[in-house]
Amino acid sequence: MKSYNNWSPNHSFIVPGDFGVTSETGQTDLVIYDESSGNGGIFDVWGQGNLNYVGPYIQNHHWSLITSSFEVVPQITSFSPWSGAVGTPVTIKGKNLNGTDRVQVGVTSYYQGDNVAFNVSSSTAVTLIMPDDPGAFAVTTPAGRDESSGTFSVYIPPPMVTVPNVVGTYLAVAEQTLQQVGLRVGAISGATGSVLVVASQSPGAGASVKSGTPVNLVVKAVQTGYRSVTLTNNLPTGDSVYIYLYDEANGIWTIENNGNLVSYWTSLTVAVTSLATYDLYAVDPNLCYYPDPADSTCVPWQWQFAGNPQGSAVAVAMN
């Protein structure tokens, strides 16, 4: 406690700011005591000690000015960042923040806000992790409460989605497939034509990306869509062959004719049920040890077409 004795004002009142008390800890009560009459008046000191209240009438007598221990109300000067996703670390900056016992977020003109966990870093900084609660901040200490003038904007990041496989599908079907999961078609390159099928994509199938991410496509022109293809084995060698159907969209190999050989000059009809690109392979077992479409030496004949359950039938001769 400090005492200032034998100090008489020139007037019957003290003008705010005439007497300064410097403090780093908080609000001070100034007690002006008239020793002649035994009367006293209390003056509040805010901030760094400027009087902000004109006290009672004081006689021009011998008196004492006493300062007691004090606390200063908290003051928020700024915060950063101003916006972010849920979970963003936020630092509230200001003065007299030591002793903070409550921090509230989502403060509005009609709502006091929600309590949030926080950490007092110093007398000038308080940190917290931002919840899903946009609005202003409020800091409370034993000396008082202050609200930020600005507000924090919470944005929700786009969800993560898995890129579907669109390779082997019609371009129009690929666009619909991507839109259904929240993605979009990006750059399209490759062939031109009336019937285009996706040959490759980037990002690839199975990749985890943010919703709205563009998927770049390379397309190729293919035969008009068919609901079925009838193959006739007209190979000049007269060999029997295995017929494989490859679904590019799903990466599935299927051996036709129930796994049996298709003899020379015999026909086989292959039906399709989806809008995709197909590859038909005729594998001559005399050219390799076992039927394996992945082995290029076992594929003397190949034909590619675009499937369409509503399309037409086509006859193809393996010459």
C-alpha positions as CSV (number, residue, x, y, z in Angstrom):
1,M,0.0,0.0,0.0
2,K,1.2,3.5,-0.9
3,S,0.3,6.6,1.0
4,Y,0.5,10.2,-0.4
5,N,0.1,12.7,2.5
6,N,-0.3,16.5,2.6
7,W,-1.5,16.8,-1.0
8,S,-4.3,19.4,-1.5
9,P,-6.1,20.0,-4.7
10,N,-6.5,23.5,-6.0
11,H,-10.2,22.8,-6.6
12,S,-13.0,21.2,-4.8
13,F,-12.9,18.2,-7.2
14,I,-10.3,16.2,-9.0
15,V,-10.4,16.2,-12.8
16,P,-10.0,12.7,-14.3
17,G,-6.4,12.2,-15.3
18,D,-4.9,14.8,-12.9
19,F,-3.4,12.1,-10.8
20,G,-1.8,9.0,-12.4
21,V,-1.0,5.7,-10.8
22,T,1.0,3.2,-12.9
23,S,0.3,-0.5,-12.5
24,E,0.8,-3.7,-14.4
25,T,-1.6,-5.8,-12.5
26,G,-5.1,-4.3,-12.5
27,Q,-7.7,-1.8,-11.3
28,T,-6.8,0.4,-8.3
29,D,-9.1,2.0,-5.8
30,L,-7.9,5.4,-4.7
31,V,-9.1,6.5,-1.3
32,I,-8.8,10.2,-0.6
33,Y,-9.0,10.8,3.1
34,D,-9.8,14.2,4.7
35,E,-8.0,14.0,8.1
36,S,-9.8,17.1,9.4
37,S,-13.3,15.8,8.8
38,G,-12.7,12.1,8.6
39,N,-14.4,11.9,5.3
40,G,-13.1,10.0,2.3
41,G,-14.0,9.3,-1.4
42,I,-13.2,6.4,-3.6
43,F,-11.8,6.9,-7.1
44,D,-11.5,4.1,-9.7
45,V,-8.4,3.7,-11.8
46,W,-8.6,1.9,-15.1
47,G,-6.0,0.8,-17.6
48,Q,-2.6,2.3,-16.6
49,G,-4.0,4.4,-13.8
50,N,-5.9,7.4,-15.1
51,L,-8.8,8.5,-12.9
52,N,-12.1,8.0,-14.7
53,Y,-14.5,9.0,-11.9
54,V,-14.9,12.4,-10.2
55,G,-15.2,11.8,-6.5
56,P,-17.1,13.6,-3.8
57,Y,-16.5,17.1,-2.6
58,I,-13.3,17.3,-0.6
59,Q,-12.5,20.2,1.8
60,N,-9.2,21.9,1.3
61,H,-7.8,20.4,4.5
62,H,-4.9,18.2,5.4
63,W,-5.6,14.7,3.9
64,S,-4.0,11.5,2.7
65,L,-4.2,9.7,-0.7
66,I,-3.9,6.0,-0.3
67,T,-3.6,3.4,-3.1
68,S,-4.7,-0.1,-2.4
69,S,-3.8,-3.3,-4.3
70,F,-5.8,-3.5,-7.5
71,E,-6.7,-5.5,-10.6
72,V,-7.2,-4.3,-14.2
73,V,-10.0,-5.6,-16.4
74,P,-8.9,-7.7,-19.4
75,Q,-8.8,-6.1,-22.8
76,I,-8.9,-8.0,-26.2
77,T,-7.0,-6.1,-28.8
78,S,-6.9,-8.7,-31.6
79,F,-6.9,-12.4,-32.5
80,S,-5.5,-14.6,-35.2
81,P,-6.3,-16.1,-37.5
82,W,-9.6,-14.5,-38.4
83,S,-11.1,-17.6,-40.0
84,G,-10.4,-21.4,-40.3
85,A,-11.8,-24.8,-40.0
86,V,-12.9,-26.5,-36.9
87,G,-9.8,-27.4,-34.9
88,T,-7.8,-24.3,-36.0
89,P,-5.5,-23.0,-33.2
90,V,-6.5,-19.4,-32.3
91,T,-4.5,-16.9,-30.3
92,I,-6.3,-14.1,-28.5
93,K,-4.1,-11.1,-27.9
94,G,-4.6,-8.2,-25.5
95,K,-3.8,-6.8,-22.0
96,N,-4.3,-8.1,-18.5
97,L,-5.2,-11.6,-19.6
98,N,-3.4,-13.3,-16.8
99,G,-5.9,-14.7,-14.4
100,T,-8.3,-15.6,-17.2
101,D,-10.8,-18.1,-15.8
102,R,-13.2,-18.3,-18.7
103,V,-13.0,-17.9,-22.5
104,Q,-16.2,-18.0,-24.6
105,V,-16.6,-18.3,-28.3
106,G,-19.6,-17.7,-30.6
107,V,-20.4,-14.4,-28.8
108,T,-23.1,-12.3,-30.5
109,S,-25.1,-9.3,-29.6
110,Y,-27.8,-11.6,-28.2
111,Y,-25.7,-14.6,-27.0
112,Q,-23.0,-14.7,-24.3
113,G,-21.2,-17.5,-26.1
114,D,-20.1,-21.0,-25.2
115,N,-17.3,-21.9,-22.9
116,V,-14.2,-23.4,-24.5
117,A,-10.9,-24.9,-23.2
118,F,-8.0,-22.5,-23.3
119,N,-4.4,-21.9,-22.2
120,V,-3.1,-18.6,-20.7
121,S,0.2,-18.1,-22.5
122,S,1.0,-14.8,-20.8
123,S,-0.6,-11.6,-19.6
124,T,-1.0,-10.7,-23.3
125,A,-2.0,-14.0,-25.0
126,V,-4.6,-16.8,-24.6
127,T,-4.7,-19.7,-26.9
128,L,-7.5,-22.1,-27.8
129,I,-8.6,-24.7,-30.4
130,M,-11.6,-23.4,-32.4
131,P,-14.8,-25.4,-32.2
132,D,-17.7,-25.1,-34.7
133,D,-18.9,-21.9,-33.2
134,P,-18.4,-18.7,-35.3
135,G,-18.7,-15.3,-33.7
136,A,-16.7,-13.1,-31.3
137,F,-14.6,-14.0,-28.4
138,A,-15.0,-13.1,-24.7
139,V,-12.3,-13.3,-22.0
140,T,-13.3,-13.2,-18.3
141,T,-10.9,-12.6,-15.3
142,P,-11.8,-11.8,-11.7
143,A,-11.6,-8.1,-12.6
144,G,-14.1,-8.2,-15.5
145,R,-15.0,-9.3,-19.0
146,D,-14.1,-8.1,-22.5
147,E,-15.4,-9.1,-25.9
148,S,-13.5,-8.9,-29.2
149,S,-14.7,-6.4,-31.8
150,G,-14.1,-8.8,-34.6
151,T,-15.7,-12.2,-35.3
152,F,-14.1,-15.6,-36.3
153,S,-15.5,-17.3,-39.4
154,V,-15.6,-21.1,-39.3
155,Y,-15.6,-22.8,-42.7
156,I,-16.3,-26.5,-43.2
157,P,-13.7,-28.1,-45.5
158,P,-15.0,-30.2,-48.3
159,P,-15.4,-33.9,-47.5
160,M,-13.0,-36.5,-48.8
161,V,-14.3,-38.8,-51.5
162,T,-12.9,-41.9,-53.3
163,V,-12.4,-41.5,-57.0
164,P,-14.5,-44.0,-59.0
165,N,-13.1,-45.9,-62.0
166,V,-14.5,-44.4,-65.2
167,V,-11.9,-45.9,-67.6
168,G,-13.8,-47.8,-70.3
169,T,-17.1,-45.9,-69.9
170,Y,-18.6,-43.5,-72.3
171,L,-17.6,-39.9,-71.7
172,A,-21.2,-38.9,-70.8
173,V,-21.4,-41.8,-68.4
174,A,-18.1,-40.8,-66.8
175,E,-19.3,-37.3,-66.2
176,Q,-22.4,-38.6,-64.5
177,T,-20.4,-41.0,-62.4
178,L,-18.0,-38.4,-61.2
179,Q,-20.8,-35.9,-60.4
180,Q,-22.7,-38.5,-58.3
181,V,-19.8,-38.7,-55.8
182,G,-19.1,-34.9,-55.8
183,L,-16.3,-34.7,-58.4
184,R,-16.2,-33.1,-61.8
185,V,-14.6,-33.6,-65.1
186,G,-11.4,-31.6,-65.6
187,A,-9.3,-31.5,-68.8
188,I,-10.4,-33.8,-71.6
189,S,-7.8,-34.8,-74.2
190,G,-7.2,-37.5,-76.8
191,A,-9.4,-38.5,-79.7
192,T,-12.4,-36.7,-81.1
193,G,-15.5,-38.3,-82.5
194,S,-19.2,-39.0,-81.9
195,V,-18.6,-41.9,-79.6
196,L,-15.9,-41.3,-77.0
197,V,-14.8,-43.6,-74.2
198,V,-12.4,-42.9,-71.4
199,A,-9.0,-44.4,-71.9
200,S,-7.3,-43.2,-68.7
201,Q,-8.0,-40.8,-65.8
202,S,-6.1,-38.8,-63.3
203,P,-6.4,-39.0,-60.3
204,G,-6.8,-42.7,-60.7
205,A,-9.5,-44.9,-59.3
206,G,-9.4,-45.4,-55.6
207,A,-7.6,-42.1,-54.8
208,S,-8.9,-40.1,-51.9
209,V,-9.5,-36.5,-52.8
210,K,-11.5,-33.5,-51.7
211,S,-15.0,-33.1,-53.0
212,G,-15.1,-30.9,-56.1
213,T,-11.7,-32.1,-57.3
214,P,-11.5,-32.2,-61.1
215,V,-10.6,-35.5,-62.7
216,N,-8.7,-35.2,-66.0
217,L,-9.7,-37.7,-68.7
218,V,-8.0,-39.0,-71.9
219,V,-10.6,-40.3,-74.3
220,K,-10.6,-42.5,-77.4
221,A,-13.1,-43.0,-80.2
222,V,-14.7,-46.5,-80.5
223,Q,-17.2,-48.4,-82.6
224,T,-20.8,-47.4,-82.2
225,G,-22.5,-49.0,-79.1
226,Y,-23.7,-52.6,-79.5
227,R,-25.9,-54.8,-77.3
228,S,-24.3,-58.0,-78.7
229,V,-21.5,-59.1,-81.0
230,T,-21.6,-62.3,-83.1
231,L,-18.2,-63.7,-83.9
232,T,-17.3,-66.1,-86.6
233,N,-14.0,-67.9,-86.5
234,N,-12.6,-67.4,-90.0
235,L,-9.0,-67.5,-89.0
236,P,-6.9,-68.6,-92.0
237,T,-5.0,-71.1,-89.9
238,G,-8.3,-73.0,-89.3
239,D,-7.4,-73.3,-85.6
240,S,-10.0,-73.4,-82.8
241,V,-9.7,-70.4,-80.4
242,Y,-10.7,-69.3,-76.9
243,I,-12.8,-66.1,-76.8
244,Y,-12.1,-63.7,-74.0
245,L,-14.2,-60.6,-73.2
246,Y,-12.5,-57.8,-71.3
247,D,-14.6,-55.1,-69.5
248,E,-12.3,-52.1,-69.4
249,A,-14.5,-50.2,-66.9
250,N,-14.4,-52.9,-64.3
251,G,-11.1,-54.6,-65.3
252,I,-12.8,-58.0,-65.6
253,W,-11.8,-60.8,-67.9
254,T,-14.5,-63.3,-68.9
255,I,-13.9,-66.5,-71.0
256,E,-16.9,-67.0,-73.3
257,N,-18.5,-70.2,-74.7
258,N,-18.4,-71.7,-71.1
259,G,-14.6,-71.9,-71.5
260,N,-14.8,-74.1,-74.5
261,L,-12.9,-73.6,-77.8
262,V,-14.7,-72.0,-80.7
263,S,-14.0,-74.2,-83.8
264,Y,-13.1,-72.9,-87.2
265,W,-16.1,-71.5,-89.1
266,T,-18.2,-71.6,-86.0
267,S,-20.1,-68.5,-84.6
268,L,-20.4,-67.2,-81.0
269,T,-22.7,-64.4,-79.8
270,V,-21.4,-62.3,-76.9
271,A,-23.9,-60.0,-75.2
272,V,-23.1,-56.9,-73.0
273,T,-25.1,-55.4,-70.2
274,S,-23.4,-52.1,-69.4
275,L,-22.3,-48.9,-71.1
276,A,-18.6,-49.6,-71.2
277,T,-15.8,-50.4,-73.6
278,Y,-15.0,-54.0,-74.3
279,D,-12.2,-55.8,-75.9
280,L,-12.7,-59.2,-77.6
281,Y,-9.7,-61.5,-77.8
282,A,-9.3,-64.7,-79.8
283,V,-6.6,-66.8,-78.2
284,D,-5.1,-69.6,-80.2
285,P,-3.8,-72.2,-77.8
286,N,-1.4,-73.5,-80.5
287,L,0.6,-70.3,-80.1
288,C,1.2,-70.5,-76.3
289,Y,1.2,-73.0,-73.5
290,Y,-2.1,-71.8,-72.0
291,P,-4.8,-69.3,-72.8
292,D,-3.6,-66.0,-71.4
293,P,-4.9,-62.7,-72.8
294,A,-2.2,-60.8,-70.8
295,D,0.4,-62.6,-73.0
296,S,0.5,-60.7,-76.3
297,T,1.8,-63.8,-78.1
298,C,-1.5,-65.5,-77.3
299,V,-3.7,-62.8,-78.9
300,P,-3.6,-63.1,-82.7
301,W,-6.9,-61.3,-83.0
302,Q,-8.5,-58.4,-81.1
303,W,-11.6,-56.2,-81.6
304,Q,-12.8,-53.3,-79.5
305,F,-16.3,-52.0,-79.2
306,A,-18.5,-49.8,-77.1
307,G,-21.3,-51.7,-75.3
308,N,-24.9,-50.5,-75.0
309,P,-27.8,-52.7,-73.9
310,Q,-30.1,-50.5,-76.0
311,G,-27.8,-50.6,-79.0
312,S,-27.7,-52.9,-82.1
313,A,-26.4,-56.4,-82.8
314,V,-23.3,-56.7,-85.0
315,A,-21.6,-59.6,-86.8
316,V,-17.8,-59.7,-86.9
317,A,-15.7,-62.2,-88.7
318,M,-12.3,-63.2,-87.3
319,N,-10.2,-63.1,-90.4
